[in-house]
């Protein structure tokens, strides 16, 4: 059984995950963050090489946990210590903002580090598999493609995140076990047909949870096993 951490701020999505047969734990609240980001799992936890790096402001009591060296802050870039992306043994992120615990672990594991100007690298990217991803950020697209990944660039917006103008695709879904789950009605996104075709081309079938709700950035779901 796969194990995940995700926000329960929208109870319908959390219950859908519970009913899917997988183990799911509610994300902690990081009080220093802005309210819309407080329970975003993809800003709190980063699994790398069998280890789980977590913010100092949370305590999940998972095995093989490594704490960040810095404390999180309310404002950018102090809130993106773990907002980096691991694909194909490469770490993508705004390296000046990434916590040193991440850098040290990557170096010990021989993981290449690639700088990207977008500090919300992980939030901005929905990883379909180790060689395919979806993003609305051209800088992320260029960096991933330069390193051999297949990338679908979509229009920004059309994703709800209360308190902000819009959310990011990485926080509005999660891919695992040959499927890509979207939190809310991705069919209303103007690029839905491209998204569906891209997922299927990369051997991932789309599932929509709570189709009656808008596509919503809840901080994704972090797999911890």
C-alpha positions in Angstrom: 0.0 0.0 0.0 1.4 3.4 -1.0 1.7 6.1 1.7 1.1 9.7 1.1 0.9 13.1 2.9 -1.5 15.7 1.6 -3.6 18.6 2.8 -7.0 18.0 4.3 -8.1 21.7 3.8 -10.5 20.5 1.1 -12.1 17.5 2.9 -13.5 16.0 -0.3 -10.1 15.5 -1.8 -8.7 13.9 1.3 -11.7 11.5 1.6 -11.3 10.6 -2.0 -7.7 9.6 -1.3 -8.7 7.6 1.7 -11.3 5.8 -0.3 -8.8 4.9 -3.0 -7.3 2.3 -0.7 -4.1 4.0 0.0 -2.7 5.2 3.3 -2.9 9.0 3.6 -1.9 11.3 6.5 -3.1 14.9 6.8 -0.3 17.5 6.3 0.7 19.6 9.4 0.1 23.3 9.5 3.2 25.4 9.1 2.2 28.5 11.0 4.9 30.7 9.6 3.6 30.3 6.1 0.9 32.4 4.5 -2.5 30.9 5.1 -3.0 29.3 1.6 0.4 27.5 1.9 0.2 26.4 5.6 -0.8 22.8 4.7 0.9 22.3 1.4 2.7 19.0 1.7 5.0 19.7 -1.3 6.5 22.6 0.7 7.0 20.6 3.9 8.5 17.3 2.8 11.0 16.2 0.2 11.8 12.4 -0.4 15.2 11.8 -1.8 17.0 8.4 -2.1 15.1 6.7 0.7 15.4 9.7 3.0 12.7 12.3 3.8 13.8 15.9 4.4 11.3 17.9 6.4 11.0 21.5 7.6 12.0 22.2 11.2 8.4 23.5 11.7 6.9 20.0 11.3 7.4 16.6 12.8 6.0 13.6 11.0 8.1 11.0 12.9 8.9 9.1 9.7 11.9 6.8 9.5 15.0 8.2 7.8 14.1 11.8 8.4 16.5 14.6 7.9 15.7 18.1 9.2 16.4 21.3 7.3 19.4 23.4 8.4 17.4 26.6 8.1 14.1 27.6 9.6 11.3 28.4 7.1 10.1 32.0 6.7 6.8 33.6 5.7 8.0 35.3 2.5 9.7 34.1 -0.6 12.4 32.8 -0.9 12.4 31.7 2.7 9.4 29.6 2.1 10.8 27.4 -0.7 13.5 25.6 1.2 12.2 22.2 -0.1 10.5 23.5 -3.3 12.7 21.6 -5.7 12.1 18.8 -8.2 13.8 15.4 -8.5 13.7 13.8 -11.9 16.1 11.2 -13.5 18.7 11.6 -10.8 18.7 15.4 -11.2 17.6 18.0 -8.8 16.0 21.2 -10.3 15.4 24.3 -8.2 16.5 27.8 -7.2 19.7 26.5 -5.6 20.3 29.7 -3.7 17.0 29.2 -1.8 17.2 25.4 -1.4 18.1 24.2 2.1 21.7 23.0 2.5 20.5 19.7 3.9 19.1 19.0 0.4 22.3 20.0 -1.3 24.4 17.8 1.0 22.2 14.8 0.5 22.2 15.2 -3.3 26.0 15.5 -3.3 26.3 12.3 -1.1 24.1 10.4 -3.6 25.7 11.7 -6.7 22.6 13.6 -7.8 23.3 16.4 -10.3 22.0 19.9 -9.3 20.5 22.2 -11.9 19.6 25.8 -11.1 16.2 27.3 -12.2 15.1 30.9 -11.5 11.6 29.8 -10.5 11.7 29.2 -6.8 8.4 27.4 -6.8 9.9 24.7 -9.0 8.1 21.7 -7.5 4.7 23.5 -7.1 4.9 24.5 -10.8 5.6 21.1 -12.1 3.5 17.9 -12.3 5.8 15.0 -12.7 4.1 12.2 -14.7 7.1 9.9 -14.6 10.9 10.1 -14.3 11.1 11.4 -17.9 7.9 13.4 -18.4 6.3 16.4 -16.7 3.7 19.2 -17.2 4.4 22.9 -16.3 3.3 26.4 -17.2 6.8 27.8 -16.6 9.0 28.2 -19.7 12.2 28.2 -17.7 11.4 24.9 -16.1 10.3 23.5 -19.5 13.6 24.6 -21.1 15.7 23.1 -18.3 14.0 19.8 -18.2 14.0 19.4 -22.0 17.7 20.3 -22.1 18.3 17.3 -19.9 16.3 14.9 -22.0 12.8 15.1 -20.4 9.5 15.3 -22.3 7.6 18.4 -21.2 4.1 19.7 -21.9 3.8 23.5 -21.5 0.3 24.6 -20.5 -1.4 27.9 -20.1 -0.9 29.5 -16.6 -4.0 30.0 -14.4 -7.3 28.1 -14.4 -6.3 26.5 -11.1 -7.8 27.6 -7.8 -5.7 28.6 -4.8 -7.6 30.8 -2.4 -5.6 33.9 -1.4 -3.7 34.0 -4.7 -4.7 34.8 -8.3 -4.2 31.2 -9.3 -2.4 28.0 -8.2 0.1 25.7 -9.9 -0.4 22.4 -11.7 2.1 20.6 -9.5 -0.1 21.2 -6.5 -3.3 20.2 -8.3 -2.4 16.5 -9.0 -0.1 13.6 -8.3 1.1 10.7 -10.5 1.6 7.1 -9.1 1.0 3.5 -10.1 0.4 4.3 -13.8 -2.2 7.0 -13.2 -2.3 10.8 -12.8 -4.9 12.0 -10.3 -6.2 15.6 -10.5 -7.8 17.3 -7.6 -10.9 18.8 -9.2 -12.2 19.2 -12.7 -9.2 19.4 -15.0 -11.6 19.1 -18.0 -12.3 22.8 -17.6 -8.7 23.7 -18.1 -8.3 25.1 -21.7 -5.4 22.6 -22.3 -7.2 19.6 -21.0 -7.1 17.6 -24.3 -3.3 18.2 -24.5 -2.9 17.2 -20.9 -4.9 14.0 -21.4 -3.0 13.1 -24.5 0.3 13.8 -22.9 -0.4 11.6 -19.9 -1.7 8.8 -22.0 1.4 9.0 -24.3 3.5 8.7 -21.2 1.6 5.6 -19.9 -0.4 7.4 -17.3 -4.2 7.3 -17.3 -6.1 10.4 -15.9 -8.4 10.1 -12.9 -10.4 13.1 -11.7 -11.3 13.2 -8.1 -14.3 15.4 -7.1 -15.2 16.4 -10.6 -17.9 18.8 -9.1 -15.1 20.9 -7.6 -12.7 23.3 -9.5 -9.2 22.1 -10.3 -7.4 23.2 -7.0 -3.8 23.6 -5.9 -3.7 21.9 -2.5 0.0 21.3 -2.4 -0.1 18.0 -4.2 0.4 14.7 -2.4 3.9 13.6 -1.3 4.6 9.8 -1.5 6.7 8.7 1.4 7.4 5.1 0.6 
